[in-house]
């Protein structure tokens, strides 16, 4: 998606569009979209070609629970703001320390801003990294693979390494944790 800077009126420009998974190569990354990625933006122009974007991105993805591998549906939502400045003589070829004012600043060349890479970044930052089917998911038995949410496993517990067995005798007592006065 490209935004033509000169087309942004003084009261702002509202944009709304949807992205299908094939446009960003999401199937190759193991992500399945359940609905198109909806992006709503408001662009404001200020100063000498500087542009401020206020936006929202939302969709639903299908993923696997990281504990039991069941398929789950996860919401993806991101509220964001971006600032763009023209890449001009002030910034060209200079090396300088980033300040608090310029750390979040993006640059554009020419008369338009291509926001596709920033939108991809917002999406990937918002996708749940460790999706769970339920907060108390017990997962799979590491020995036999039984789903511990639905069945009890018949595996015997592994014997404790004798080098660590002595630690089993230590117990935490709440009174021991309090400072003595």
GIKA-V725445 format. One record per pair of residues at least 4 apart in sequence whose C-alpha atoms are under 8 Angstrom apart, sorted by the first residue. I is the first residue (numbers start at 1). J is the second residue. If there is no record, write none. Layout:
i=I j=J
i=I j=J
This chain:
i=1 j=114
i=1 j=115
i=1 j=116
i=2 j=112
i=2 j=113
i=2 j=114
i=2 j=115
i=2 j=116
i=3 j=7
i=3 j=112
i=3 j=113
i=3 j=114
i=3 j=115
i=4 j=8
i=4 j=111
i=4 j=112
i=4 j=113
i=5 j=45
i=5 j=49
i=5 j=51
i=5 j=111
i=5 j=112
i=5 j=113
i=6 j=111
i=8 j=12
i=8 j=13
i=8 j=43
i=8 j=44
i=8 j=45
i=9 j=13
i=9 j=44
i=9 j=45
i=10 j=44
i=10 j=45
i=11 j=44
i=12 j=42
i=12 j=43
i=12 j=44
i=12 j=45
i=13 j=42
i=13 j=43
i=13 j=44
i=14 j=40
i=14 j=41
i=14 j=42
i=14 j=43
i=15 j=40
i=15 j=41
i=15 j=42
i=15 j=43
i=16 j=38
i=16 j=39
i=16 j=40
i=16 j=41
i=17 j=38
i=17 j=39
i=17 j=40
i=18 j=36
i=18 j=37
i=18 j=38
i=18 j=39
i=19 j=23
i=19 j=24
i=19 j=36
i=19 j=37
i=19 j=38
i=19 j=39
i=20 j=24
i=20 j=36
i=20 j=37
i=21 j=25
i=21 j=26
i=21 j=27
i=21 j=32
i=21 j=33
i=21 j=36
i=21 j=37
i=22 j=26
i=22 j=27
i=24 j=120
i=25 j=29
i=26 j=30
i=26 j=31
i=26 j=32
i=27 j=31
i=27 j=32
i=31 j=61
i=31 j=62
i=31 j=63
i=32 j=61
i=32 j=62
i=32 j=63
i=33 j=37
i=33 j=59
i=33 j=60
i=33 j=61
i=33 j=62
i=34 j=59
i=34 j=60
i=34 j=61
i=34 j=62
i=35 j=59
i=35 j=60
i=35 j=61
i=36 j=59
i=37 j=57
i=37 j=58
i=37 j=59
i=37 j=60
i=38 j=57
i=38 j=58
i=38 j=59
i=39 j=55
i=39 j=56
i=39 j=57
i=39 j=58
i=40 j=55
i=40 j=56
i=40 j=57
i=41 j=53
i=41 j=54
i=41 j=55
i=41 j=56
i=42 j=53
i=42 j=54
i=42 j=55
i=43 j=51
i=43 j=52
i=43 j=53
i=43 j=54
i=44 j=51
i=44 j=52
i=44 j=53
i=45 j=49
i=45 j=50
i=45 j=51
i=45 j=52
i=46 j=50
i=46 j=51
i=46 j=52
i=49 j=85
i=49 j=86
i=50 j=83
i=50 j=84
i=50 j=85
i=50 j=86
i=51 j=83
i=51 j=84
i=51 j=85
i=52 j=81
i=52 j=82
i=52 j=83
i=52 j=84
i=53 j=81
i=53 j=82
i=53 j=83
i=54 j=79
i=54 j=80
i=54 j=81
i=54 j=82
i=55 j=79
i=55 j=80
i=55 j=81
i=56 j=77
i=56 j=78
i=56 j=79
i=56 j=80
i=57 j=76
i=57 j=77
i=57 j=78
i=57 j=79
i=57 j=122
i=57 j=123
i=58 j=75
i=58 j=76
i=58 j=77
i=58 j=78
i=59 j=75
i=59 j=76
i=59 j=77
i=60 j=73
i=60 j=74
i=60 j=75
i=60 j=76
i=61 j=73
i=61 j=74
i=61 j=75
i=61 j=76
i=61 j=127
i=62 j=71
i=62 j=72
i=62 j=73
i=62 j=74
i=63 j=71
i=63 j=72
i=63 j=73
i=63 j=74
i=63 j=131
i=64 j=68
i=64 j=69
i=64 j=70
i=64 j=71
i=64 j=72
i=64 j=131
i=64 j=132
i=65 j=69
i=65 j=70
i=65 j=71
i=65 j=72
i=65 j=130
i=65 j=131
i=65 j=132
i=65 j=133
i=66 j=130
i=66 j=131
i=66 j=132
i=66 j=139
i=67 j=132
i=67 j=137
i=67 j=138
i=67 j=139
i=67 j=140
i=68 j=137
i=68 j=138
i=68 j=139
i=68 j=140
i=68 j=147
i=69 j=139
i=70 j=133
i=71 j=133
i=72 j=131
i=72 j=132
i=72 j=133
i=74 j=128
i=74 j=131
i=76 j=123
i=76 j=126
i=76 j=127
i=76 j=128
i=77 j=123
i=77 j=126
i=78 j=122
i=78 j=123
i=78 j=126
i=80 j=122
i=82 j=104
i=82 j=105
i=82 j=106
i=83 j=104
i=83 j=105
i=83 j=106
i=84 j=105
i=84 j=106
i=84 j=107
i=84 j=108
i=85 j=105
i=85 j=106
i=85 j=107
i=85 j=108
i=86 j=107
i=86 j=108
i=86 j=109
i=86 j=110
i=87 j=91
i=87 j=92
i=87 j=107
i=87 j=108
i=87 j=109
i=88 j=92
i=90 j=94
i=98 j=102
i=98 j=103
i=99 j=103
i=100 j=104
i=101 j=105
i=108 j=112
i=108 j=113
i=108 j=114
i=109 j=113
i=115 j=119
i=116 j=120
i=117 j=121
i=118 j=122
i=119 j=123
i=120 j=124
i=121 j=125
i=122 j=126
i=123 j=127
i=132 j=137
i=133 j=137
i=137 j=149
i=138 j=147
i=138 j=148
i=138 j=149
i=139 j=147
i=139 j=148
i=139 j=149
i=140 j=145
i=140 j=146
i=140 j=147
i=140 j=148
i=141 j=145
i=141 j=146
i=141 j=147
i=141 j=148
i=141 j=153
i=143 j=155
i=144 j=153
i=144 j=155
i=146 j=151
i=146 j=152
i=146 j=153
i=147 j=151
i=147 j=152
i=148 j=152
i=148 j=153
i=160 j=164
i=160 j=165
i=161 j=165
i=162 j=166
i=164 j=168
i=165 j=169
i=166 j=170
i=172 j=176
i=173 j=177
i=174 j=178
